[in-house]
Amino acid sequence: MADLWAELSKVSTAGLDIEHIMDTWTLQKGFPVLTVNRTSDVSGSSHILVEQEYFVLRPKETQIDYKESPFRYRWDVPFTFTHGNSGSEHVQIHWMYTDSISLPLTSDSENTWLLGNPNLAGYYRVNYDLENWNRIIDQLQHYHEAFSTVNRAGIISDAFALQRAGLLDTDTALRVTLYLDGEFEYEPWYEAMKGFMYLRNRLYLSPVYGSLQLYVTRLLRNIVDNVGWQEQSSDSLRRQLVRDLVLNAACDFGSTECIRTANQAFLDYRLTSNVEHHIALLVLSIGISSGDVEVWNDLWTQSKDADGDERRTMRLALSHSRVPWVIERYMSWCLNTSIMDPSSSHHFFGEVGRSPVGHGLAMDFIADNWQDIVQVYGHTPPFIRTALDTVQLINSEVELQLLISLRERTPKTSAAYHELVKLTEEVKINVEWKTDYENQVYHFLESDAARAKL
C-alpha cells in the first residue's frame, strides 16, 4: 500500500501526506468524536475550538489503554463545517493533525448554528456546546429543510450515540426528535427509530415505557397517515422503504390503530390466503401475537408447504406467539435439525426473544437448554449471535450474571464463547445505561415540549 499512498501524495494539490493520514485510520481501531465549542480571544474575536477524542461505548470499569494504539487514538481528520448563513453548498474544510485546532469565525457565522461533517463526508461524530445544540434544535422545529435529509439523519444519529456514550445530556438528545412529526423522509426516521428502539429495549419494563410509547406513536402518526398501508404502482423505492419502516415502528410501539389495521388484514388473509408482500411479515406477526393456538398451528402447517421467502416470513411470524408453551415448543423445534435446518432456524429462534413479550421466556429456555443450543448453533458465529438476540433486552444484574454463567459453561475454543464475551460487554453497558438514564428519559417525557406532542 505504501506505493499507492506515495503516488496519491504526489498528486495531492494540498500537499497531503496520504500515507500518514491513512495509517491513522488503518492501523488503529475505531473513530473519533469531534467536539465543537465557540470561544473568543482576548481581542474579542470569535473562534471555534475543535477537539477530538476516541469515541467508544464501554462499561465504566473498562479503561482505555491509549498505548495499544500506535497513534494513541488520535486521527488525521478532514474536519468540515458549514453554518446557517453560508448556504448548503458552502463547506469549509480544515485538516486536524493534532488533538485540537482553533478556527476563526466570520461575523456572519457568529449568531447562527454551526454544523460539522455536513453530508456525512467524514467518518466521525460531532458534538457541540449546548448553545449550538439549541440553535440546531430550534432550526429543526421551525424549518427543518434548512438541513438536507442526510444532515438531519446525521444530527439524529449523533445525538442518540453521544447520549449513549455520556457525552450529551439526555434532554438535549431527545429534544432533537421533537420536530419529527413534520418529517417525511426515510433517513432521518431510520436513525430516529434506531435510537427509539434502543430506548424501548432498555425501558420496556419501566413505568416510563407507557409515556415513551405514546410519545413515539404520536410522532409517527403524520407519516403513517401520509404513506398509508396500500402500495401504489407509482411508489418510489424510498416511499416503499419509509412505509415498511414506519408501519413496523408504529406497531412495535403499540399504536392501537396500527395493530387494529394489521389484525384486520390478518383476518382477510385467513379467508383468502392473500396479503400484500410488503406488509406480510408485519401482518402475520401481529395476527400470531393476537391469535390462539389454533391460529398458530394453522400457519405452521401452511409454512410446511411454502417455499423460500414465503416460508421464512411465516416462520418468523410464528416467533411472535404470546402463548408460553407454544413459544417453548417452537424454540425446541428450532433446535431439532430433523424439523428445521440451523441455517434458517437460528433466525426464528432469535426472533422469539427480540420482543418484550418473548424475552423472559427466551432467557429461561436458553438457560435450561444451553448445551443443546451450543451444539446446534455454537460453531458458527452468525448463527449463535442471531440465536442470542434476546440478550439485547437484558437490563438487570440478575440476567447479566446468567449470561456470565453461560459463558463460564462454554468451551473457550468455541464460537459461542467468543460471542458471549462480546455480548457480555454490550450487556454491561446497557445495564449501566438504564441505571444512569432512566429517570432522565422520564423527565424529558414529562416536559412541556414533549407533552405538547401528545
N, C-alpha and C positions, 0 to 999 in steps of 0.2 A: 504493500500500500504506500510505502514511503515515496516511490517513484511517482505515483499518481498525485499525492499531496504536493510534491515538489513542482510538478507541471502545473497544477492548479494555482500554486503560489505565484508562478511566473506570469500567469495571465491575469492575476488579480489586479484590477485597476486601483484598489485601495491599499495595495501593498500588504495584504494579509498573509500571515504565516499559517497556511492551511493545515500543515501537519500538527502544529501545536494546538490549534483550535480543535481539530478532530480528536487528538489524543485525550483532551479533557472530556470528550463525550463517549469515547470508545474504550478507554482504559479504566473507567470507574463506573459504578452503578448509579442509577437514579438520575435526578434532575433537580434544579434549584427552584426556589421561590424568590422573586424579586419584590422587595418592599419599597414603595414609592412614598416619600414624605416631602411635603413642601417645607422649605426653610428660607431664611433671609440672612444676608451677611451684615457686617457692621455698617455698610453704606445704605442698607435698606433694600438692596437688590434681591429679587426673588429667585430661588433656585429649587430644584428638586434633588433630593438625596436618594439615590437608588442603591440599595444594599441587597446582596444575595446571601442565601443560606441554603443548606441541604434541606429539601422538602421530603419528609418521611413520616409515615404513621408508625408508631411503635408504642409498646407498653411503657409505662412510666419507669419501670425497673430497668429497662434496657438503655444503656448509654451508647452514644455514637463513638466509635473508635475512628477518629479522623486520620490516624496513622495508617489505617488499612488501605487508604486511597492515596495513590501517588500525587494527587493534586489537593489532598485534604478537603475533598468535596467542594472544590471551587471550579467553576466552569468559565470558559471564554464564551460570553453571551452577547448575541446581537440584540441589544435592548431597543425596541421600537415603541414609539408612543405617538398619540395624537391628542387633540383636545376639542372642547365643544365649539370653539370659534374657528377651527382650522379647516373644516370641510373633511369629508370622509376620505378623500384621496390624498391628503397631505399627511404623510407619515415620516417622522424623523427617526433615524437610526444612529445608535451610538454603541460601539463595541466596549464591553466591560471585560477587562483582563485582570481586575483586582476585586477585592471584596465589596468595594463601593465606588461609585462615581457621583460627582455633583455636576448638574447641568443647569445652565441659566434658563429662566423662563421669560418669554417675551410678554409685554404688557397685555396682549390680547388673550393670554392663557392664564392669567393670574386669578381671575374670578369665575372660572368655569371648571368643568370636570376634566380630568386627565384620564386617558385610557391607555394602559400598557398592553403590549403584544396585540395590536389590532389585527384582525383576521386570523389570529392564532398562528402567525407565521413562525413563532419560536416555540421551542419545547421547554416551557417553564410556566409556572404560575405567577400571578401578580397580586400583591396585596397593597393596600393604600392606608393613609391616615384616615381617621374617622370622618373628617370634613369632606374628603374626596368621595368616600363611600356614600355619604349622604347626598352629594351632588349627583352621583350616578343613579342612586335610587330615585331622587326627585325627577331626573330626566326620564327614567323608565316609566314613571307613573304619569307624567304629563305628555310625553311624546316619545314612546319607546323606539319608533322608527328612526330616530336620530342615530341610533346604533344599528348596524347591519344585523341581519339574522344570525350570522356566525358570531358576531361580537356579543350579542345578547346571550347566546349559548355559552360563550366563554366566561362572561361575567357570572352567570348562574353556577357553572361548573366550579369556577374558582371560589365562589362564596361558600358553597357546601364543603368543598375539600379543605379550605382554610379553617372552617369551623371545626371540622372533624380533627384537624391537627392541633387545635387550641390556639390558632394564630388570628382568629377573627371571632368577635363575640357573637353569641347565638342570635341576639335580637337583630343585629345588623345583617347577618347572613340570611335570616328569614324575611326581613323587610325587602330584600331583593326580589322575593317572589310575589309581593303584593300586586304587581301590575299584571300578573298572568291571566286574569280574567279577560284581558284585552289582547292576549297573544294567540295567534292562529297559525304559527309556523312550527314545523317539526322539530328542528334542532333545539330551540330553547325548551320546548316541552320534554324532549328526550332527556336533557340534562336535569331539568326540574324533577322529573319522575325518578331518576336515579337517586337524587337527594331525598325525595319524599319516601321512596321505598326503604332507604336506609333508616329513616325515622320510624317508619312502620315496623321494621324488623326489630328495632330497639324498644318500642313503646307499646306493642300490641297488647300487653297485659297490664298496662299502666292506666290509672284514671285519666291520664292526659289523652289517651288514644281517641276517645269519642270526639273531643274537640278537634283533634288533628284530622280525623275522618271528615268532619263537617267542613273544615277549612279547605281541604284539598278538593272535595267534591263540588264545593261552591266555585272554586277557581276553574274547575273543569267544565262547568255547566255550559258556558257560552260556546266553547269549541266543540263540545259533544253535540250541541244543537246545530252547529254550523256544518259538521261533516255528516251527521246522521248515521244510520245503520245500513242504508242501501247503497251498494256500489253502483256507480254510474259508468256507462261506457266512455264518457268524456273525462273521467277522473285521471289526473296525472299520477305518476308513481308517488310523488310527495304527498298528495292528498290521501292516497291509499295507506301510506305509512302513518300519517297523522291519525287516520281513523282507527287503525289497528292499535296504535299506542294509547289513545285517549279512552277508547271504549274499554280496553283491558284495565286501564288505570281506574276508571270510574267504578267498575265492578269490584276491583281489588279493594278499593276504599269504601265499599259498602253502599254505593249510590242505590237507593231504593228503586228509582226509575230504571236504571241500567239493569239491575237484577230482574226486575219485572219484565222488561223487554226481552232479555235473554231467556227467561223461563217460558215466555210465550213462544219464542222461536223454537225452543226445545220441544214443546208440546206439538208444534207444527211438524217438526222433524220426526217425532214418534208416529205421526199419522202418514207422512209422505216419504220418509227416509231422505228428504232433501234439505240441505242447509247451505247457504252461500259459503264458498270456500274461505273467504277472508275472515269470517266470524265463526267458523266451525268449531275450533278449539274452545273459544270463549263460551259459545252456546252449550256445547256438550259438557264442559266443566261445570257451568252453573246448573245445568239440568241434573247432573250427577250429585252435586253438593246439596241440591234441594230434594232429590228423589229418595226413594226407599230401596230396599234390597232387590226387589223385582226389577226396578229400572236399571240398577247396576248389572244384574245378571243378563238382562236383555242386551245391553250394549256390549258386554263381554262376549256373548255368543256371536253378535254381529261382527266383532273385531276379528274373530277366527276366520271369517270368510272374506275379510277385507284385504287389500294389498297396499304395500308401500306407504305413502303419506297418509292415506285414509286410516290404515290400521294404527299407525303411530299416533295420529290425532285422537283416535278413540281410546287408546291405552293411556295416553297422557291424561285425558279427561277422567278416566276411571280412578286415577290417583286422588281425585277430589271428593271422594265419599266422606260423609260425616258419621258413618256407622263404624264404631271402633273395631268390631270383629271383622268387618269387611275389609278395613284397611290392613289389619293384621294378616288376614288371609292373602290379600293381594301382594303384600311385601314378601310373604313366604313363597308365593308363586313366582315372583321375580327372581328369587334365589334358586328356583328349581329349573335347571337347564333343560329338562325334558319338556317344560311348558313354554319357556321363553329363552331366547338367546341373550347372553350377557351383553352383547354388543348393542342391544337396544333396551334391554330391561333396566340397565342402570339409570336410564333417563326416567323411567316410570317410578322406580324405587326412590330416586332423589326428589321427584315431583311431590310425593306424599308429604315430605317434611318442609316444603317451601312455604306452605300456608300456615298461618297461626293455628288453625284447627288441627292440622296433621302433625305439627311439630312435636308435641308431647308424646303422642303415640309412636312417632318415628324414633324418638330418642330411646324410649323404653324398648322398642323392638331391636334397635341396634345394640343396646347394652346386653340384651338376652341372647342375641344371635351373632355376636361379633366374629367368632371364628368362621362361621359359615359365610359371612359377608367377605371376610378376607380371602377365603378360599375361592369365591366366585369372582370378586372384583379387585382383590388386593394386589394383583400382579400387573395391573395396567393403570398408570396414574390418572388418565382422564376418567376411567370408569369409577375408580374409588372416590375421586374428588366429587364427581357428579352425584354418586350414591350418598355422599355425606353432605349434600347441600343443606340439610336441615340445621347444621351447626351454625349457619348464618343467622339463625334466630335465637341462639343462646345468649342470655343476658344475665345469668346468675352464677355465683361462685359454685353452687352445687353442681350445675351442669358442666361448668368448666372443669371441675375436679373429675367428673365422669369421663370427660374427653381425655384428660391426662391419664386416667386409669386404663382407658382403651389403648393409649399409646404404649403404656408400660407392658401391656399384654401382647404386644405386636412385635414380631421379629424385626430387628433393626435393619436387616438386609432387604426388607420388602418395600414395595412402592407405597403400601398403606402406611407404613411407619413414617416415611418421609413426608407424605401428605399430612399426616396428623401433626407432625412437628410444625409445619406451616400454618395449619388450621388453628392450632392451639395459640399461636402468637396473635392471629387475627381475632380470635375469640377474647383473649385478654384485653385487647384494645376496645372491643365492643362492650364488654362488661364495665370497663372503666368509663367509657363514654356515657353509658346510661347513668351511672352513679353521679358523674360530674355535671351532666347537662339536662337531665330530665326536667328539673324544676325551671330551668331557663326556657325550655320549649313551652312549658305551661304558661310562664309569664308573657311570652310573646303572644300565644293564642288568646290570652285574656286581655291583651292590649286593645285600645280603641281602634287602632289601624286594622288589626286582624278581625276584630268583631264587626267592623263596618262591612266586611266582605260576606258575612253570614246572612 
